[in-house]
């Protein structure tokens, strides 16, 4: 939390400028295209990364399906995760987050710019409404980031159980599933060492197309995605070079 407070304090002047600008862009979608709003968010993310002494590295952008919708399923380490993926992905995408997530500054504006969806934990009706809305947007070609672990604690570079139900967001529309392996992303905002330089990693893995998962249950799909992410994390942390 100390690092997040430091980032806010250092960027107070920028916040006075960018928060109204982000709200203005979000409130005027006819004037500013989806791409315009997305690029403004990415610009603000870069400012946060520089202030956090973060130099993200990424790989696998060539794996992202071209000219089609897809759903990315990453492991979850902290508040920066969705922002880190957006910063490294040129394709306009959105995300789903818990309604109880506390982050008063920037998060509301970030959500508004990409029309992110909030979901109340434990509310079946809310889950169904969000599922139906996201399904319609995916059908229309939108791309989403969905965290199958549902949340994060202090797991850092290890993963917890992937919830099978989250994969319905992809399987109902038969779109590609893109596993995303995150490494050290928790250090960007959820780290106590304020001035330590960090190198978060975002790796877009080979997509899993409908023909590959059509005969699998969502439980089996969850296990497959988790296994691929776990393997990538283990490989990168071991220093193994392909």
C-alpha positions in Angstrom: 0.0 0.0 0.0 2.9 2.4 0.7 4.0 2.2 -2.9 0.5 3.0 -4.2 0.3 6.0 -1.9 3.8 7.2 -3.1 2.6 7.0 -6.7 -0.5 9.1 -5.9 1.6 11.7 -4.1 4.2 12.0 -6.8 1.5 12.3 -9.5 -0.8 14.8 -7.8 -0.4 17.5 -10.4 -0.8 15.0 -13.2 -3.9 13.6 -11.5 -5.5 17.0 -11.5 -5.1 17.1 -15.3 -5.7 13.5 -16.3 -8.6 12.5 -14.1 -10.9 15.1 -15.6 -9.6 14.3 -19.0 -10.3 10.6 -18.6 -13.8 11.4 -17.4 -14.4 13.7 -20.3 -13.3 11.1 -22.8 -15.4 8.4 -21.2 -18.5 10.7 -21.1 -18.2 11.6 -24.8 -17.9 8.3 -26.7 -19.3 9.9 -29.9 -16.4 12.4 -29.9 -13.7 10.0 -28.8 -13.5 6.6 -30.4 -13.0 3.4 -28.5 -9.4 3.4 -29.7 -8.9 7.0 -28.5 -10.2 6.2 -25.1 -8.0 3.0 -24.9 -4.9 4.9 -25.9 -5.5 7.6 -23.3 -5.7 4.8 -20.6 -2.5 3.2 -21.9 -0.7 6.6 -21.7 -1.8 7.0 -18.1 -0.7 3.4 -17.3 2.8 4.3 -18.7 3.0 7.2 -16.3 2.1 4.9 -13.4 4.7 2.4 -14.5 7.5 5.0 -14.7 6.6 6.3 -11.2 6.5 2.8 -9.8 10.0 2.2 -11.2 8.5 -0.6 -13.4 9.9 -1.7 -16.7 7.5 -4.3 -18.0 8.6 -6.9 -20.5 6.2 -9.0 -22.6 6.1 -11.7 -25.2 3.6 -13.5 -27.4 1.7 -10.6 -28.9 1.9 -12.5 -32.2 -0.3 -15.2 -30.5 -3.2 -12.9 -30.2 -5.9 -13.7 -32.7 -6.2 -11.1 -35.4 -9.4 -9.3 -36.4 -11.6 -11.3 -34.0 -12.8 -11.3 -30.4 -11.0 -13.4 -27.8 -10.9 -13.7 -24.1 -7.7 -13.6 -22.0 -7.4 -15.6 -18.8 -4.4 -14.5 -16.7 -3.3 -15.5 -13.2 -4.0 -12.8 -10.7 -1.4 -11.1 -8.4 -2.6 -7.5 -7.7 -4.2 -4.2 -8.8 -1.8 -3.7 -11.7 -2.6 -7.0 -13.5 -5.4 -5.7 -15.9 -3.5 -2.5 -16.5 -0.3 -4.3 -17.3 -2.1 -6.5 -19.9 -3.7 -3.4 -21.4 -0.3 -1.6 -21.6 1.2 -4.5 -23.6 -1.8 -5.3 -25.8 -2.5 -3.0 -28.8 -6.0 -4.6 -29.3 -8.7 -2.7 -27.5 -9.9 -4.8 -24.6 -11.9 -4.5 -21.4 -12.0 -6.4 -18.1 -14.3 -7.6 -15.3 -13.6 -6.8 -11.7 -15.2 -7.3 -8.3 -17.6 -4.6 -7.2 -16.0 -4.5 -3.7 -12.5 -3.7 -5.0 -11.3 -0.6 -3.2 -9.2 1.7 -5.3 -10.7 5.2 -5.2 -8.4 7.0 -7.6 -7.9 6.1 -11.3 -9.8 2.8 -11.2 -13.3 4.4 -11.8 -11.8 6.4 -14.7 -10.0 3.3 -16.1 -13.2 1.3 -15.9 -15.2 4.0 -17.7 -12.7 4.4 -20.5 -12.9 0.7 -21.5 -16.5 0.1 -20.2 -15.3 -2.5 -17.7 -17.9 -4.5 -15.8 -18.2 -4.8 -12.1 -19.6 -8.0 -10.5 -20.8 -8.4 -6.9 -19.3 -11.4 -5.3 -21.9 -14.0 -4.3 -24.7 -12.4 -6.3 -26.0 -15.0 -8.8 -28.3 -12.5 -10.5 -25.5 -10.0 -10.9 -23.3 -12.7 -12.3 -25.9 -13.7 -14.9 -26.5 -10.1 -15.9 -22.8 -9.5 -16.4 -22.4 -12.8 -18.3 -25.2 -11.9 -20.7 -23.8 -8.3 -21.3 -20.3 -9.5 -21.9 -21.5 -12.3 -24.2 -23.3 -9.7 -26.3 -20.1 -7.6 -26.5 -17.9 -10.6 -27.3 -20.3 -11.6 -30.1 -19.9 -8.0 -31.4 -16.1 -8.5 -31.5 -14.9 -7.1 -28.2 -12.0 -8.6 -26.3 -12.0 -9.2 -22.5 -9.6 -9.9 -19.6 -11.2 -12.3 -17.1 -9.4 -13.5 -13.9 -10.4 -17.1 -13.4 -9.0 -17.1 -9.8 -11.6 -14.6 -8.9 -9.2 -12.5 -6.7 -5.8 -12.4 -5.3 -4.2 -12.6 -1.8 -0.5 -13.1 -1.2 0.0 -15.8 -3.9 2.6 -13.8 -5.8 4.0 -16.0 -8.5 2.0 -19.1 -7.6 -1.6 -19.7 -8.7 -4.7 -20.8 -6.9 -7.7 -22.7 -8.2 -9.2 -21.5 -11.5 -13.0 -21.3 -11.3 -14.5 -23.3 -14.2 -17.6 -21.0 -14.4 -15.5 -18.1 -15.6 -14.7 -19.9 -18.9 -18.4 -19.7 -19.9 -17.6 -16.1 -21.1 -15.6 -17.7 -23.9 -17.2 -21.1 -24.5 -20.7 -19.8 -25.1 -19.5 -17.8 -28.1 -16.8 -20.4 -29.1 -14.1 -17.7 -29.2 -10.4 -18.3 -28.7 -9.1 -18.6 -25.1 -5.7 -16.9 -24.5 -3.9 -17.9 -21.4 -1.7 -15.0 -20.0 1.1 -15.7 -17.6 1.9 -12.8 -15.2 5.2 -12.8 -13.2 6.2 -10.2 -10.6 3.2 -8.0 -11.5 2.3 -7.7 -7.8 5.5 -5.7 -7.3 4.2 -2.7 -9.3 1.5 -1.6 -6.8 1.3 -4.2 -4.1 5.0 -3.9 -2.9 6.4 -2.3 0.1 9.8 -1.5 -1.4 8.9 1.9 -2.9 12.1 2.7 -4.8 13.1 -0.8 -6.0 13.2 -1.2 -9.7 10.8 -4.0 -10.8 10.4 -5.9 -14.1 6.9 -7.3 -14.3 6.4 -9.9 -17.1 3.3 -10.4 -19.2 3.4 -13.4 -21.5 0.5 -14.1 -24.0 0.5 -17.8 -24.6 -0.7 -19.8 -27.6 -4.5 -19.4 -27.9 -6.8 -22.4 -27.4 -9.3 -22.4 -30.2 -12.8 -23.9 -30.1 -11.9 -27.0 -32.0 -9.4 -27.8 -29.3 -11.8 -27.3 -26.3 -15.2 -28.1 -27.8 -15.3 -31.6 -26.2 -14.0 -30.5 -22.8 -15.9 -29.5 -19.7 -15.2 -26.0 -18.3 -13.4 -27.8 -15.4 -11.1 -29.5 -17.9 -10.6 -26.1 -19.7 -9.7 -24.4 -16.4 -7.2 -27.1 -15.6 -5.6 -26.8 -19.1 -5.3 -23.0 -18.9 -3.9 -23.2 -15.3 -1.4 -25.9 -16.3 -0.1 -23.8 -19.3 0.3 -20.7 -17.1 2.0 -22.6 -14.3 4.4 -24.1 -16.9 5.3 -20.7 -18.3 5.9 -19.2 -14.9 8.1 -22.1 -13.8 10.1 -21.9 -17.1 10.6 -18.1 -16.9 11.6 -18.2 -13.2 14.0 -21.0 -13.8 15.8 -18.9 -16.4 15.3 -21.6 -19.1 15.7 -20.2 -22.6 13.7 -21.6 -25.4 
